[in-house]
């Protein structure tokens, strides 16, 4: 049986994991080749640019190789790897969060209605580019809520902010993205 979306069987995946446990470089390389491009897309969403995304990706794979023995096989390996990558992005954010001042736009844009399906109208690359323009806290909240499906309570705990701030940041991020998308949406109609 092939592992979801990959040209590898579950048995082959388990062999790669065993090889990584012993430090086998060829097994590590094969895991990177299998999952690297998918994880890069994830890292791009959480970063401000490609270079930062590559650093998060590298950190994530280093973390994977270091703690691969902790994988319990209770869920998909890809899902477990995604969590590692997201945690690496969050660690990078937390390390620099005090360097950025966030201005709330909520009071100024209360009347703006956000279309829920606006992200479907863009190609993935354009959406990632726009997400990268968000401030780090807006980018984190937006990604965790929209792409990871987390609730505001979970996001608040992860980012050490209040639940209300999480909601406000999501709203502000949507306003910013909506504003940036408006010219693009008119051209696609």
C-alpha positions, 0 to 999 in steps of 0.5 A: 500500500502506497503512503498517501501522495508519495511513491513509497509503501508504508513498509519502505517508509518504516525502513527509512525511519529505522535507517534514520534512527541509526544515522544512515545518511542515505535514508535521511536523504531519501526522507528529505527527497520525499517530503522536502518540497511539501514541507517547503511550501508549508515553511514558505507560508510561515516565513517572510521570504524564501531564505527564511523558509529554507532555514526553517526547513533545514531546522525542521529536518535536523529536528526530525533526524534528532527525534525520529525515535519519538514517532509513535506511528499513531498518525501519519508520518507526514502529519508528524513532520508537519508539526515539527516544521510548524514548531520550528517556525513558531520557535523562530517567531518567538525568538524575534517576536519582541522586535516587531510592533503590531498595530491593530487595524480592527477599529479602522476596518470594522465595516469591511466585509471579508470574503471567506473564499478569497484564497481560492481565487489565487494561485498558491505562489501569489498567496504565499507571497502575500502571506509573507508580507504580513507582520510575523504575528499576523502571519502566524495567527493566519496560518495556524487558523486558516491552514492548520485549523487551530482554534483561537484558544490554541493559537493564544496558548502557542503564541502567548497572546490572549484569545481576543488578540488572536481573533483581532490579528486574524481579522486584521490579517484578512483585511490586509490580504483582502486589500492586497487581493482586490486588484488581483480579484478584479483582473481575474473576473 
